Amino acid sequence: MKAKLIIRNPIPWALLLIGMLELNGVGVLYIHALGIALVAGRVLHAVFFTHGVKSAPRGLGAGLTMLVVAVAAIWNIVNFVFR
């Protein structure tokens, strides 16, 4: 049950932020790079979920997901302030 709930936390925010970047005219290459990093992070996190809490790839996957959210959020703020 917990494995199904993990996907609900950062994914909607990441997709919303990436969508906002796309609406603001950010290049398609950057949008795809953020999307690929998001999927890679979620796959790493999901694959190594069964290895326990101290699994390094699981932490890397969670960190990569949060990095995508942070980069997209900061990028949106910069676009808002300087455009």
GUDRENKE-735063 format. One record per atom (N, C-alpha, C, O): residue number from 1; y, z, x; residue in one letter. Coordinates in steps of 0.2 Angstrom, whole numbers, plus 5000, padded with zeros to 4 digits. Example, Ala and Ser with C-alpha at 12.3 -4.5 7.8 and 13.67 -1.06 7.14 Angstrom:
2
> 1,4972,5039,5066,a
> 1,4978,5039,5062,a
> 1,4984,5039,5066,a
> 1,4983,5042,5071,a
> 2,4989,5035,5064,s
> 2,4995,5036,5068,s
> 2,5000,5039,5064,s
> 2,5006,5040,5067,s
//
This chain:
83
> 1,4994,5000,5004,m
> 1,5000,5000,5000,m
> 1,5006,5000,5004,m
> 1,5011,4996,5003,m
> 2,5006,5004,5010,k
> 2,5012,5004,5014,k
> 2,5014,4998,5017,k
> 2,5020,4996,5018,k
> 3,5009,4994,5019,a
> 3,5010,4987,5022,a
> 3,5014,4983,5018,a
> 3,5018,4979,5020,a
> 4,5013,4983,5011,k
> 4,5016,4979,5006,k
> 4,5024,4981,5006,k
> 4,5028,4977,5004,k
> 5,5025,4987,5006,l
> 5,5032,4990,5006,l
> 5,5036,4989,5012,l
> 5,5042,4988,5011,l
> 6,5033,4988,5017,i
> 6,5037,4987,5024,i
> 6,5041,4980,5023,i
> 6,5047,4980,5026,i
> 7,5039,4975,5020,i
> 7,5042,4969,5020,i
> 7,5049,4969,5016,i
> 7,5053,4965,5016,i
> 8,5049,4974,5011,r
> 8,5055,4974,5006,r
> 8,5061,4977,5009,r
> 8,5066,4975,5007,r
> 9,5061,4980,5015,n
> 9,5067,4983,5018,n
> 9,5072,4978,5021,n
> 9,5077,4977,5018,n
> 10,5070,4975,5027,p
> 10,5075,4971,5030,p
> 10,5075,4964,5028,p
> 10,5080,4960,5029,p
> 11,5070,4961,5025,i
> 11,5070,4954,5024,i
> 11,5075,4952,5019,i
> 11,5079,4947,5021,i
> 12,5076,4955,5013,p
> 12,5082,4952,5009,p
> 12,5089,4952,5012,p
> 12,5092,4948,5011,p
> 13,5090,4958,5016,w
> 13,5096,4958,5019,w
> 13,5097,4952,5025,w
> 13,5102,4949,5025,w
> 14,5092,4951,5028,a
> 14,5092,4946,5034,a
> 14,5093,4939,5030,a
> 14,5097,4935,5033,a
> 15,5089,4938,5025,l
> 15,5090,4931,5022,l
> 15,5097,4930,5019,l
> 15,5100,4925,5019,l
> 16,5099,4936,5016,l
> 16,5106,4935,5013,l
> 16,5111,4934,5018,l
> 16,5116,4930,5018,l
> 17,5111,4938,5024,l
> 17,5116,4937,5029,l
> 17,5115,4930,5033,l
> 17,5120,4927,5034,l
> 18,5109,4927,5033,i
> 18,5108,4921,5036,i
> 18,5110,4915,5031,i
> 18,5113,4910,5033,i
> 19,5109,4916,5025,g
> 19,5112,4912,5020,g
> 19,5120,4912,5020,g
> 19,5123,4906,5019,g
> 20,5123,4918,5021,m
> 20,5130,4918,5021,m
> 20,5133,4914,5027,m
> 20,5138,4911,5027,m
> 21,5129,4914,5033,l
> 21,5131,4911,5039,l
> 21,5130,4903,5037,l
> 21,5135,4899,5039,l
> 22,5125,4901,5034,e
> 22,5125,4894,5032,e
> 22,5130,4892,5028,e
> 22,5133,4886,5029,e
> 23,5132,4896,5023,l
> 23,5138,4894,5019,l
> 23,5145,4894,5022,l
> 23,5149,4890,5020,l
> 24,5145,4898,5028,n
> 24,5151,4898,5032,n
> 24,5151,4892,5037,n
> 24,5156,4891,5041,n
> 25,5146,4888,5037,g
> 25,5146,4882,5041,g
> 25,5144,4883,5048,g
> 25,5145,4879,5052,g
> 26,5140,4888,5049,v
> 26,5137,4889,5056,v
> 26,5131,4883,5057,v
> 26,5128,4881,5052,v
> 27,5131,4881,5063,g
> 27,5126,4875,5064,g
> 27,5119,4877,5062,g
> 27,5117,4882,5063,g
> 28,5116,4871,5061,v
> 28,5109,4872,5058,v
> 28,5104,4874,5064,v
> 28,5099,4878,5062,v
> 29,5106,4873,5070,l
> 29,5101,4875,5075,l
> 29,5101,4883,5076,l
> 29,5096,4886,5077,l
> 30,5107,4886,5075,y
> 30,5108,4893,5075,y
> 30,5104,4897,5069,y
> 30,5101,4902,5069,y
> 31,5105,4893,5063,i
> 31,5102,4896,5057,i
> 31,5094,4896,5058,i
> 31,5091,4900,5056,i
> 32,5092,4890,5061,h
> 32,5084,4890,5062,h
> 32,5082,4895,5067,h
> 32,5077,4898,5066,h
> 33,5086,4896,5072,a
> 33,5084,4901,5077,a
> 33,5084,4908,5075,a
> 33,5079,4911,5076,a
> 34,5088,4909,5070,l
> 34,5088,4916,5067,l
> 34,5082,4917,5062,l
> 34,5079,4922,5062,l
> 35,5081,4911,5059,g
> 35,5075,4911,5054,g
> 35,5068,4912,5058,g
> 35,5064,4915,5056,g
> 36,5068,4908,5063,i
> 36,5062,4908,5068,i
> 36,5061,4915,5071,i
> 36,5055,4918,5071,i
> 37,5066,4918,5073,a
> 37,5066,4925,5076,a
> 37,5064,4930,5071,a
> 37,5060,4935,5072,a
> 38,5066,4929,5064,l
> 38,5065,4934,5059,l
> 38,5057,4933,5057,l
> 38,5054,4938,5057,l
> 39,5055,4927,5057,v
> 39,5048,4926,5055,v
> 39,5043,4929,5061,v
> 39,5038,4932,5060,v
> 40,5045,4927,5067,a
> 40,5041,4930,5073,a
> 40,5041,4937,5073,a
> 40,5036,4940,5074,a
> 41,5047,4941,5072,g
> 41,5047,4948,5071,g
> 41,5043,4951,5066,g
> 41,5039,4956,5067,g
> 42,5043,4948,5060,r
> 42,5039,4950,5055,r
> 42,5031,4949,5056,r
> 42,5027,4953,5054,r
> 43,5029,4943,5059,v
> 43,5022,4942,5061,v
> 43,5020,4947,5066,v
> 43,5014,4950,5065,v
> 44,5024,4948,5071,l
> 44,5022,4953,5076,l
> 44,5021,4960,5073,l
> 44,5016,4963,5075,l
> 45,5025,4962,5069,h
> 45,5025,4968,5066,h
> 45,5019,4969,5061,h
> 45,5015,4974,5061,h
> 46,5017,4964,5057,a
> 46,5012,4964,5053,a
> 46,5005,4964,5056,a
> 46,5000,4967,5055,a
> 47,5005,4959,5061,v
> 47,4998,4959,5065,v
> 47,4996,4965,5068,v
> 47,4990,4967,5068,v
> 48,5001,4969,5071,f
> 48,4999,4975,5075,f
> 48,5000,4981,5071,f
> 48,5000,4986,5074,f
> 49,5001,4980,5064,f
> 49,5002,4986,5060,f
> 49,4996,4991,5060,f
> 49,4997,4997,5060,f
> 50,4990,4987,5061,t
> 50,4984,4991,5061,t
> 50,4983,4995,5067,t
> 50,4978,4999,5068,t
> 51,4986,4993,5073,h
> 51,4985,4996,5079,h
> 51,4988,5003,5080,h
> 51,4988,5006,5085,h
> 52,4992,5005,5075,g
> 52,4995,5012,5075,g
> 52,5002,5012,5077,g
> 52,5005,5007,5078,g
> 53,5005,5018,5076,v
> 53,5013,5018,5077,v
> 53,5015,5017,5084,v
> 53,5021,5014,5084,v
> 54,5011,5018,5089,k
> 54,5014,5017,5096,k
> 54,5012,5011,5099,k
> 54,5012,5010,5105,k
> 55,5010,5006,5095,s
> 55,5009,4999,5097,s
> 55,5015,4996,5099,s
> 55,5020,4995,5095,s
> 56,5016,4993,5105,a
> 56,5022,4990,5108,a
> 56,5024,4984,5104,a
> 56,5029,4983,5103,a
> 57,5019,4979,5103,p
> 57,5021,4973,5099,p
> 57,5023,4975,5092,p
> 57,5028,4971,5090,p
> 58,5021,4980,5089,r
> 58,5023,4982,5083,r
> 58,5031,4984,5083,r
> 58,5035,4982,5079,r
> 59,5032,4988,5088,g
> 59,5039,4990,5089,g
> 59,5044,4984,5091,g
> 59,5049,4984,5089,g
> 60,5041,4979,5095,l
> 60,5045,4973,5097,l
> 60,5046,4969,5091,l
> 60,5052,4967,5090,l
> 61,5041,4969,5086,g
> 61,5042,4965,5080,g
> 61,5048,4968,5075,g
> 61,5052,4965,5073,g
> 62,5047,4975,5075,a
> 62,5052,4978,5071,a
> 62,5059,4978,5074,a
> 62,5064,4977,5071,a
> 63,5059,4978,5081,g
> 63,5066,4978,5084,g
> 63,5069,4971,5084,g
> 63,5075,4970,5083,g
> 64,5064,4966,5084,l
> 64,5067,4959,5083,l
> 64,5070,4957,5076,l
> 64,5075,4954,5075,l
> 65,5066,4960,5071,t
> 65,5069,4960,5064,t
> 65,5076,4963,5064,t
> 65,5080,4960,5061,t
> 66,5076,4969,5066,m
> 66,5083,4972,5066,m
> 66,5088,4969,5070,m
> 66,5094,4969,5068,m
> 67,5086,4966,5076,l
> 67,5091,4962,5080,l
> 67,5094,4956,5076,l
> 67,5099,4954,5076,l
> 68,5089,4952,5072,v
> 68,5091,4947,5068,v
> 68,5096,4949,5063,v
> 68,5102,4946,5062,v
> 69,5095,4955,5060,v
> 69,5100,4957,5055,v
> 69,5106,4959,5058,v
> 69,5112,4958,5055,v
> 70,5106,4962,5064,a
> 70,5112,4965,5067,a
> 70,5116,4958,5069,a
> 70,5122,4958,5068,a
> 71,5113,4954,5072,v
> 71,5117,4948,5075,v
> 71,5120,4944,5069,v
> 71,5125,4942,5069,v
> 72,5116,4943,5063,a
> 72,5119,4939,5058,a
> 72,5124,4943,5054,a
> 72,5129,4940,5052,a
> 73,5124,4950,5054,a
> 73,5129,4954,5051,a
> 73,5136,4953,5056,a
> 73,5141,4952,5053,a
> 74,5135,4954,5062,i
> 74,5141,4954,5067,i
> 74,5144,4947,5066,i
> 74,5150,4946,5066,i
> 75,5140,4942,5066,w
> 75,5142,4935,5066,w
> 75,5146,4934,5060,w
> 75,5151,4930,5060,w
> 76,5143,4936,5054,n
> 76,5147,4936,5048,n
> 76,5154,4939,5048,n
> 76,5159,4937,5045,n
> 77,5154,4945,5051,i
> 77,5160,4949,5052,i
> 77,5165,4945,5056,i
> 77,5171,4944,5054,i
> 78,5163,4942,5061,v
> 78,5167,4938,5066,v
> 78,5170,4932,5062,v
> 78,5176,4930,5063,v
> 79,5165,4929,5059,n
> 79,5168,4923,5055,n
> 79,5173,4925,5049,n
> 79,5178,4921,5048,n
> 80,5172,4930,5046,f
> 80,5177,4933,5041,f
> 80,5184,4934,5044,f
> 80,5189,4932,5042,f
> 81,5184,4938,5050,v
> 81,5190,4940,5053,v
> 81,5194,4934,5056,v
> 81,5200,4934,5056,v
> 82,5190,4930,5060,f
> 82,5193,4925,5064,f
> 82,5194,4918,5061,f
> 82,5196,4913,5064,f
> 83,5192,4917,5054,r
> 83,5193,4911,5051,r
> 83,5198,4911,5046,r
> 83,5199,4905,5043,r
//
